[in-house]
């Protein structure tokens, strides 16, 4: 009996031990499953949070294409000085750095600590105004190769990016290039980088047209223009070397009056720049130019820049209405003589695209993110700060334009991407504009950041696929179906003809108001079903076929009394979009 009891005791202990071991393994498995589930849940929550976007009511006062919305990163930098924010840069962790023209700040550093993309920490550093003529704060800023770069009117400098949780860099900056010519106007020293270790710096010309007597009626131009020795071009330096000094020998390209916006196009493997064109054609040469021509000309032009290129200032300018380079009046021009008809024939490069005069392009950004739909990828965004010298006509610009690119070249005409910054229409003078867009930056997630020059407001623009909310709200971003035919068809179906009309800037040239006079193009009010007289004297009926042809092949039938300036949209509109536009025109 004792033997049996011993056996049973051992057997029971063995069974209990076995059960405990199994239970332990089961608990381990259950614990692992719990951890996996929790991990998946946390990851799902993170992914869900990453797709949540806070959209500002009314997009913070601006208009955007259907499917885009804007967050107000900050309403104002809070500086006493007007004209505060210039260019901006966004770090991989989302911190934002803003170059200011304020003697209070130098550079503003912004951080969001709550995940709603609104800055709740702001610090200032890098005041470089005490080393020269008092206008040294200026424009340029960028993050490149582990450094925060900035420029003032006489130097380009950099700090190592802040380490750990620090927001602002420590110590004094390294001077990369110094000795740029001091000047009171066109002094931005904006810069860009290529992928080969080069730094490109713009040096504007402190002049309107290199006249013997600056901005004087009828004063001829100086030839050769001496300013081009150290101004009016792009200079190239070694981005990996500090202590360099500006010299004429480092000039990369010349003949650019004033470049504030420039960027390297990876697809085209080249530098592209936006030029501020000259002013006051009518004021200085009233016998050759009307007020209307002076308001529209010369074009604000985009150029592809290669080493050794010459772009014509001050000897010529680009006329986007005639699509040709014209001879400047200071050098024998009269508004009709082209460069090809002058002694400068063949000397200057043509622009890749032109915009209306005096819009003032202050930044250029090629979109390399993936958050926006496919058609925007590789394209160019341009920030136009807006005109001051179109009077007595209303001022224009004050918008973000977009140019689609393919293989390093524009693949279509420009379009308005973001508008409404001015807050008033028409704009009597630049002082009346509420905001003036001046800087662009790409966020690590592909969002587009826009800075305002007047108050220091900053917008963050993303694609959601949904309409902008009436109030501040959080929306979910859609699955990535952008760029597919079905996605674009769906987007087109959500638009109205009137929205397309606004998006394509048709109202810039065509009025729809029965009480307004015709503008650059014929009025569209009551056009459908009427008889139209063409330049060749022939009369045609403005039926649906005529409306479609006028959109797709704008130069086929030119209306009498108007210039052939409208671009053609063949291949740029879907059938649904074309039908919406035609239906809207028929309803007017």
C-alpha positions, 0 to 999 in steps of 0.5 A: 500500500505504501508503494502504491501511495508513493507511486500515485504521489509521484504520478500526481506530482508529475502530472501537475508539473506537466500541466504547470509547464504547459500552462506556462507555455500557454501563458507565454504564447498568450502574452506574445499574442497580446504584445503582437496585438497591442503592437499591431493596434499601436501601429494601426493607431499611428498609421491612422493618426498619420492619415489625419489632417487638421484642415483650417476653416476656409483653408486659412483664407486661401483657395486651393484646387478640389481635394486639397486643404490647408492647416494654419501652422501659425497665424503670425510670427508675432514680430513688430516689423512688417515684412517678416517671413521670407523663405522657409525650410522644414526639417526631417522631424517637422521643425520649421525654420523661417528666414525673416527680415525683422531686426527682432528675429533673424531666423524663427524656429517653429515646433509642433508638440501635439501632432496637429501640425500647428506650431506651439513653440517658437524661438528666434536666433541667428540675428546677423544684422549687426555686421554691416549696413543694417539690411543684412537679415534678408531671404535665403534659408535651406536644410542641406547635407546635415546643415541649416543654411542661411544668407544675408546680403553679403554672405552665405553661412550655416550651422550643424543641425540641432542635436537631440531634442534641441530646436535651435543650433548652437554657437556661431555659424560657419561662413561659407561665402562672404564678400558679396557686393553690398547693395540696397536693392535686389539684395536677397542672395537666395541660393540652391544646391545640386547633387554634386556638391555645388552651391548656387547663389543669386546676385541681383542687379541694383538697377532697373535697366542699367540706364545712364541716369537710373529710372529717368525718362528717355535715358539710354542704357550703358553699354556694356552694362558694368553692373554685370561684372559683379551683379545680375547673375548666378554664382557657383561655389563649393558647398563643402568648403568654408571661408570662400570669398565672392569673386567675378571668376565664380560667375556661372551665368549672367543677364538675370536682373533679379532672381529670388526663387531658384531650385535644382530640377532633379529630373532635368539635372539643371538649375532653374530660376525665376526672374523679376522683370524690369519696371516702368516701360510706359513711365520711362518710354511713353512714346513706345508703350501704353499704360496697359502694355507697361502693366503686362510687360515684360514677362516674369520668366522661368529659365533653365540655367547652364554654365556660361548662359546669357539671358539678356538683361538689360539689353532685352526682355521677354514678351510672353504675348508675342512669345519672343525676346524684345530689344529694350528701349534703352538699347534702341528698342521701341516695343516692336523690334525683336532681339533677333532683329538686332545686333544681339541676335543669337546671344541670349537664351530663351525662357522655358515659360513666361508669366504676366509682368510684375507678379514678382516671383519670390520662390521656386520649388520642384515637387519631389514628394509623393503626397500630392497626386501624380500630375504634381510630382516633378512639377514646379510651384512658384510663389508670386508675392504680387505686383506694385507697379501696374498702376493705374491698373489693379495690382495682380499676382499674390498667388501660388502657380503650378507648372507641370513638368515632364523630363525636365521641361514644362509639359503644359501651361501654368495654372493657379494652385493657391489664390486669395492671399490678397483678400480683396479684388481688385487690388488697388495697391500692394498695401491693400493685400492682406497676405503676400506669399513669398516662400515655399518648402516641402515637408518630410511627408510631402506637404507643401508649406507656404510663408507670408511676407506681411504678417508671417502666416504659414500654411501647410497644404496637403491632398485629402481628396475631399472638399475644404471644411467650413470649420476647423475639422479633422479629415481622413486622407484617402487611400493612395489612388491618385494619378489613376484614370478612375481617381481623376475621373472621380475628381472631375465629376465633383467639380463644377464648370464654374470651378474649372473656369476659376481654376484655369484662370479663364477670368483673367482674360474673359469677363462673364459680367454683362456690365463689365467691359471686355478684357484681354479676351472677348466677353463670354456673357451671352456668347453662346448662340451669337454671331462672332466676327473673326480677324479674317472678316468671316462671321461664324456662329458661336455654337457648341462646336465653336466653344469646344474648338476655342478651348482646345485649339485657341488659335484656330479662330481669332476674334476680330480686335483681339490678340492670339494670346490664349493657350490651347488646352488640347490634351490637357483636359479630360472629356468630362472637364471639357464638357463642364466648361462648355456647359458653363459657357453656354449657361452665361 
